[in-house]
Amino acid sequence: MDGVCRIGKTEVAAGLLKEMGLVGCVPDVVTCNSLMRGYCSLGKIDKVRKIFHLMASKGLKPDVYSYSIFINGYCKVEKIDEAMELFDEMSHRGVVPNAVTYNTLIKALCQALRPRDAQVLFRKMCACGLSPGILAYSTLLDGFCKQGNLDEMLVLFQEMQRRLVKPDLVVYTIIINGMCRSRKVKDAKEVLSRLIVEGLKPDVHTYTALVDGLCREGSIIEALRLFRKMEEDGCMPGSCSYNVLLQGCLQHNDTSTVVQLIHEMADRGFYADAVTRTFLKDFLPGNDSPAIKQLLGLFEGHQGVKVK
């Protein structure tokens, strides 16, 4: 049953479950969990719910995996409150959540821009004797980053190190991004130096976060220098990197670099995203050069372009 679900044949597995009932075989919790997991991966939360309740009608007791799968299903379709209600039900029924249960909810709450609620759950996880790993920390850090709450990020970052959870590149990149968003570019550069000393290699996301910070503070020349260094270090800039630098150049009226960057983007098959196109259109009235008009024309009609 589990193997059938894992290869995407969930409906076939459901047929097998039905046949089991016809011949008097009662499915066990593991079988039901496999089927729930299959439907969860397809986003069919109604069918996940149906199997979950079917277990109770057959006298089966859902275990922590059953609840975690159901909670994940709700999170996938952005029904966070329903997922939290199910989490509360677990406690009432004596089912103890595991790290997967907590991590799933923490991630969903952060994605819903509810890092405070995620932090409450994080604290509950610690109080229950579970040690949060790098995944829980990075998820919560990113949640506070998106909210622009650098102070909470730094407190959590320090706590993480006290607990001897070693930061990885993802964590350092989130910290750099948060610092740059809060105009703490000097601090962000120090973090970049620190991660290199610790033997980590910055990736395109790390460099792009710092390029964005430099652009925000108006250090366009330094941003361009870092952008070129990224490629020299063997880290190829992506569409997102180009758009970030291009927007910075547009905001600071660096016409020659704008033209150069867009030609590079076109040559590499990248396109301006929606924000960059808006900047380009605003840029036109005071910069009526045929080159800019031509380059803007290159990007017209490219809606919903991948930016990474």
N, C-alpha and C positions, 0 to 999 in steps of 0.2 A: 504493500500500500504506500509506504513512504517513498519507495523508489519511483513509483508511478507518478506521485505528486511532484517529486523533485525534477522530473523531466517535463513538467508542464501539462501532464495528462490528468488534471484534477477531476474532470468530469468522468473520465474512465474509472478513477478511484471511487467516485461517488456511486457509480453503477455497481462496482464490486461490493460496496457497503450495503447497497439495497439488496443485492443477491444474498448476502450473508443473512440479512433479516428474513428473507423468504425461506431459507433452509433452517431457520431457528438458531443461527449463530449470533451471539451478542458481541458487538465490537468492544474492544477494551479502550482505555484512555489513550494509549499510545496510537492506536489506529485513528481515533477521532482527532488527536492532535495533528497527525500527519495531514489529514484532510483539511483541517482548519488552516494549517500553514500554507497549503496549496492555494486555497481560496484567498487567503490574506495576500499572497504574492500577486494575485490577479486583481486585488482591490475590491473583491466581492464581499463586503462586510456583512450584508444581509445573510449570506450563506454561512459565514463564519458564526454569526449569532445563532442561526438555526441549529448548527451542529453542537454548539456549546450547550444550548438548552436541551437538545436531544440526549446529551450525556446524562443530565439530571433525570430525564424521564425514563432512562434505562437503568437507573440506580447507580450510575457511575459518579465518582467524585472528581471534578476537575482539579488538576494539580497546578503547581506553579508554572509549568510550561503551557498549560491550557490558558491560564489567565494572561501570561506574557504574550502569547500569540494573539489573543483576542484584543489586548491593549494595543499591541502593535498595529493590528488591523484598524482600530479606531484612529490611531495616530496618522496612519497612511492616508486616511480620507479626511484628516484635519478635524476630527471630532474629539477634541482634547478633553472637554468637560466630561463626556461619556467615558473616556479612558480613565479619568481620575475617579469617577464614580465606581468603576470596576476595580480600581486599585483599592479603594476604601472597602469594597465588598470582600476582597481577599482577606483583609485583617479580621473582619467580622466572622469569616468562615474558617479562620485558623490556618490559612495558607500564607506562608511567609514569602514575601517578594525576594527575588534574588537580584544580583547586579544587573542582569539583562533587563529585568522589569524596570528598575530605577533608571538605567541609562536610556531606555526607550522613551520614558516620560520626560526626562530632563531634556533630551534632544528635541522632542516635540514642543515642549513649553518654550524653549529658546527660539525655535523656528517661528513660533507664534508671537514672538517678541514679548514673552512673559518670563524674563530671567529671574525676577524676584520669586515667582512661584517655583521656578526650577531650583532656586537656591534653598528654599524651604525643604523641598524634596531631597536635595543633596545633603542637607543637615540631618534629615531623618535617616538617610542611608548610613551616614557616619554613626549616628546614635544607635543604630541596630547592629553595629559591630562589623558592617561591611566596609572594607577599605576602598575608597574610590580610586580608580586607576587613571591613567593618562587620558582615556576617552572621556570620562566624566568631567575631568578638569578642563580639557580643551573645549568641550561642548559648552560648558558654563562660561568660560572665558570669552568664547565667541559670542555668546548671547549678550553679555555685558558690553562687548565691543560694538556690536550692532546698535546698541542703545546709547553708545557714547559715554559709558560710565567707566572712565579710566581708573578712578579711585578703587572701585570694587574689584576691578581686574587685578590691580597691583596687590591688594590684600589677599586675593585668592592665589595669585602667583607666589607670594611669599609663603602662604600656608602650604602650598603644594611642595615647596622645597623643604619646609620643616618636616613634612611627612615623608621625605626622601623619595618623592616621585620625581624622577629626572625629566626635565622638559625636553621635548623633541622639537624637530623643525616646525611642525604644525603649531605648537604652543608658542614658540618664539615669533613666528610670523604673525600670529594673532596679536601678541603683545606689541610688535612693531606697528601693526596696522592701527591698534588702539591709540598708541602714542602719537602717530602721525595725524589721526583724526582729531586729536586734542591739541595739535600744534606743538607737540613735544618732540620735534624732529631730532634735536641733539641727543635726547635720551634714546630715541629709536636707533640712531647710528651707533650708539654705545652697545645696544643689545645686539645689533648686527655683528659688531666686532667680537662680542662675547661668544656668540654661537659659533663663529668661525674658529675661535680659540679652542672651543670644546670639541672641535673636529666635525662639526656639521657643515654641510655645503648649502648655501642659499639657493632656493629654486626660483622659478619665474614669479611665483606668488609673493615671495619675500622681497625680491627686487621691486616688483610693481608697487607694493605697499609703500616702500620708501620713496620711490619715484613720485608717487601720488602726494606724499607728505611734503617733499621738496617743492613740488608744483604749487601746493596750497599756500606755502609761505613765500612764494615768488622767486625761489632759487632755481630758475629755469636752466641756467647754464650747468649748475651742479646736477640737476635732474637728468639733463641730456648726457652728461659725462657718465653718470651711474648707469644709464640706459645702455650706453655703448660698452661699458665695462661688463655688463651682464652678458652680452654676446661674446665678448672676448674671453670670458670665463667658461664658455661652452654652454651657457644657459640661453637658449633662443627665446627672444621675446615673442609673446603671442599677440593676438588681436587686442585683448584687454590691455596689455602693456602699451601698445601703440595708442589706443584710444585715450588712456590716462595722460600720457605725455602730450598728445595732440591737443587735448582739452586745456592743459596747462599753458601751452604755447598760444593757443587762441585767446585765452583770457588775458594774456600779457602781451598780445599784439606782436608776436614774433613771426611775422609773415614768411620770411625765408625758410625758417625751420618747419612751419606748417606745410609749405609746398613740398619740401624735401620728404617729410614724414609720410604724407599722403601718397606720394609717388612710390615710396618704399612699400607702403601697405598694399597698394594696387599690384605691385610687382610680385608680392608674396601671397596674393590671394586673400588679403584681409579687407574688411570693409568697416567704414565708420558706423558706430552704433547710434542709437536714437539721440543720445545726449550730444554726441559729437556733431551730428548733422544739424542739430538746433544751433549749436555754437557757430558752425560754418555759415548758416543762413543769417545769423545775427552779425557775422563778421563781414558779410558782403557789402552792405551799404557804404561802409567807410573804406573798403578795399575792393575796388571794382576791377581788379585785374582779370584778364581772360583766363589765366592759369587757375585761379581760385574757382571761377565759375565752371571751368572744365572739370576740375577735380571734384567739385560738389556734384556735378552731373554723374560722375563715376559711381557715386554712392546712392543716387536716387533709386528708389524701388527695392532697396535691400532691407526690408523690414524683418524684425525678429532674427537678426543675424547672431550666430554664436559669437561670444566675445572672449572665449578662453580657448 
